[in-house]
């Protein structure tokens, strides 16, 4: 697997943004904890995770955002907030917002 490092800048909202990439071309990953384990949610970069929609997608009314400690334990090779949208590599189901 070949990965490319893209320079980032920090936007006014505190989120990292790739240089010279339009906002609508950016996605980000959120991890949701379900009764069956973690689920990867890929959402537009400018949008916040709709937890109710995530709960409906995973069919678990108790699903919630993973804590920073859970992320570090589940994905030790990644800093919290940097989990990539590669569900097969992470052995977790992935849900993608079609927007």
C-alpha positions as CSV (number, residue, x, y, z in Angstrom):
1,X,0.0,0.0,0.0
2,X,1.3,3.4,-0.9
3,X,0.2,6.4,1.1
4,X,0.9,10.1,0.2
5,X,1.4,12.7,2.8
6,X,-0.6,15.9,2.0
7,X,0.3,19.2,3.7
8,X,-2.4,20.5,6.0
9,X,-3.3,23.8,7.5
10,X,-5.5,24.3,10.5
11,X,-8.8,26.1,9.7
12,X,-10.7,28.6,11.9
13,X,-12.8,25.7,13.3
14,X,-9.7,23.9,14.5
15,X,-9.9,21.1,11.9
16,X,-7.0,20.2,9.6
17,X,-7.6,21.0,6.0
18,X,-5.4,19.8,3.1
19,X,-3.8,22.7,1.2
20,X,-5.5,23.5,-2.1
21,X,-8.3,21.0,-1.8
22,X,-11.9,22.4,-1.8
23,X,-13.9,21.7,1.3
24,X,-16.5,19.7,-0.6
25,X,-13.8,17.2,-1.6
26,X,-12.9,16.4,2.0
27,X,-14.3,13.6,4.1
28,X,-13.5,12.7,7.7
29,X,-13.9,9.6,9.8
30,X,-15.7,9.2,13.0
31,X,-15.8,6.0,15.1
32,X,-19.0,4.9,16.7
33,X,-19.2,2.3,19.4
34,X,-22.0,-0.2,19.0
35,X,-23.0,-3.3,21.0
36,X,-21.1,-5.3,18.3
37,X,-18.0,-3.2,18.4
38,X,-16.6,-0.2,16.5
39,X,-18.2,1.1,13.3
40,X,-16.4,3.6,10.9
41,X,-18.5,6.5,9.8
42,X,-17.3,8.5,6.8
43,X,-18.9,11.9,6.6
44,X,-18.4,15.2,4.6
45,X,-15.5,17.1,6.2
46,X,-17.6,20.2,6.9
47,X,-20.4,18.3,8.6
48,X,-20.7,17.1,12.2
49,X,-21.7,13.5,12.9
50,X,-25.5,13.1,13.3
51,X,-25.4,10.5,16.1
52,X,-29.1,9.7,15.7
53,X,-28.6,8.9,12.0
54,X,-25.5,6.8,12.9
55,X,-27.6,4.9,15.5
56,X,-30.2,4.2,12.8
57,X,-27.5,3.1,10.3
58,X,-26.0,0.6,12.7
59,X,-29.4,-0.4,14.1
60,X,-28.3,0.2,17.7
61,X,-30.1,2.8,19.7
62,X,-27.3,2.9,22.3
63,X,-24.5,3.6,19.8
64,X,-22.3,6.5,20.7
65,X,-19.1,8.3,19.6
66,X,-15.9,6.4,20.6
67,X,-13.9,8.1,23.4
68,X,-10.3,9.1,22.8
69,X,-9.1,6.2,25.0
70,X,-11.2,3.8,23.1
71,X,-9.7,5.0,19.8
72,X,-6.2,4.7,21.2
73,X,-6.9,1.1,22.4
74,X,-8.7,0.0,19.3
75,X,-6.5,1.6,16.7
76,X,-3.0,1.9,18.4
77,X,-1.3,2.8,15.1
78,X,-3.2,6.0,14.8
79,X,-3.6,9.2,16.9
80,X,-7.1,9.9,18.1
81,X,-8.9,11.8,15.3
82,X,-6.8,10.3,12.5
83,X,-8.4,6.9,11.9
84,X,-8.5,6.4,8.1
85,X,-11.6,5.4,6.2
86,X,-10.2,1.9,5.5
87,X,-12.7,-0.4,7.2
88,X,-11.2,-3.7,5.8
89,X,-7.8,-2.8,7.2
90,X,-9.3,-1.8,10.6
91,X,-11.7,-4.9,10.7
92,X,-14.8,-2.7,11.3
93,X,-17.9,-2.1,9.3
94,X,-17.9,1.2,7.4
95,X,-20.9,3.5,6.7
96,X,-20.4,6.3,4.1
97,X,-22.6,9.4,3.9
98,X,-23.4,9.7,0.2
99,X,-23.3,13.5,0.3
